[in-house]
């Protein structure tokens, strides 16, 4: 033993142990008697404390903190000794202490709405760009020019080139179909037909080319044959064929890209979504299902969604306008999702903090919300609010001052842990929320229909601030889905319509309806393709009398109404120009005056 270290045997320590104290030192057996010594190292001692070696094969219970102070002083030390409250010291002993230094911590408990909560300090909203459309809003933007922000000219040229190459490969493989190289004109007519299918619905796609009533459409049969349209549909290809083959060689390896075939258009649209719009202060993240019957491994099933089978997208949308600012296609578990969890990594993948700025408030549903995520976003100057499951690991487990068995509607409880607020309230069911931007309750109420004494009446119900703001801002993705669903087409480009509304709002103009916008877009696509606007269809003919001709013997026929009545008396030279049937016309038979039509 070093000369500067004073040592004593364990028996000396045991004589000064107090059995009634609140400190318990549990130690493990040692490998030698030399380790059974309590040593005070003067050389390493300082004002902050000493390194103390306690015997490892004896259990010492009831040792007071003051006893250790005294023990050190008796063996030649006059400084204070720092005793850890719990855990392991550098030499391996473990201390269990029933007494903590400093003020005692309050036991976690639920607070009611009458107890005041502090107001969290809000972040200053500092977006990287001015919120709204990022291009020149004073210029005149047609529906086609907005569409071309997402379908740029280079991307269209690449798609045409890859489609022609894929058609040539199919013909070389023995597939029999008629093909001529796709041109820019053909491609825009093809896109116009796709927009048209969202405006006019039929049971089968082939009905658009039927000539019989009621399917006798002038468009699309006057601009593209059905065989040509189907050939483009089956040959359409976005990626380079040689790059496809290279990607296929990587199958069943981590380098294999499941989205490689759509990567060109996928990256173009995602980048265009971010470049052409800056979200306002409130944003939200949710899932979106794109319906598909394709046999592919990335297809998902979600029973809670209206579209249950298809591609699953994680979408970040602006809460006010419903604009989709960023999205990603779920392709399965990745390294980031395994280490942090799918919900945690999905949110961070959609939030490029440097591109967005700071001070945003993000709204989430219970699939994504976790206290760990909220704390991380708070460190990056992002507020967050969302519903949360009570089974989350960090959700308060205390039952102290919890809801009674029959809690009233409008009752609430809250707990704050640092910056994170946990609040639950009673509506038709219990709602649990988690937020870093709200206080628990500020006195706000909502009107609800309540049945009391068998009578329904309107009543003001107290509601947490987090619930009100959540209901207001979480539906950005739902609004986006609704805009898609109104006029669903194969290429969903409702972002153009949202930009149109934002431009009109900034110019103080009234935006056209979404239906009108699609109609204008289809017309402009055709104009761009053929060099002029499409000819207007001939007006619908009304029922009016016309003569067959001057030759009475050759142009007279029996009246259709008289013939149907079984009394074919007279042949008439008059016919209806709309119905193309012979009708007799006398002063007593005014067939055109009956309900404005002949009603044959």
Protein Blocks (a to p, Z undefined) as FASTA:
>chain_A
ZZklccddfklmmmmpcfkbcbdcdddddfbfklmpccddfklgcfkbccddddfkbcce
hiafklmmmmmmmnopabdcdddfbdcdfkopacddfbdehjdddddddddfkbccdddd
ddddddfbdedjfbdfkbccdfklmmmmmmcfklmmmmmmmmmmmmmmmmmnopacdddd
ddfklmmmmmmmmmmmmmpccfbfklmmpcbdcklcfblklmocfklmmmmmmmgcfbdf
klmmmmmmmgoiaklcfklmmmmmmmmmmmmmmmmoccdfbdcddddddddfbdcfkbcc
dfkbmblbdcdddddddfklopafbdcddebjcfklmmnojklmmmmmmmcfklnoghia
cdddfklgcfklmmmmmmnopacdddddfkbmklcfbfghiacfbdcehiacdddehjbc
cdddddfbccddddfkbcfbeoiacdddddeehiacdddddddfklmmmmmmmmmmmmmm
mmmmmmgcfbdckkmmmmmmmmmmmnopacddfklmmmmmmmmmmmmmnopacddddddd
ddddddfblblmlmgccdfklmmnopafbccfbdcfklopacdddfklcfklgghiakZZ
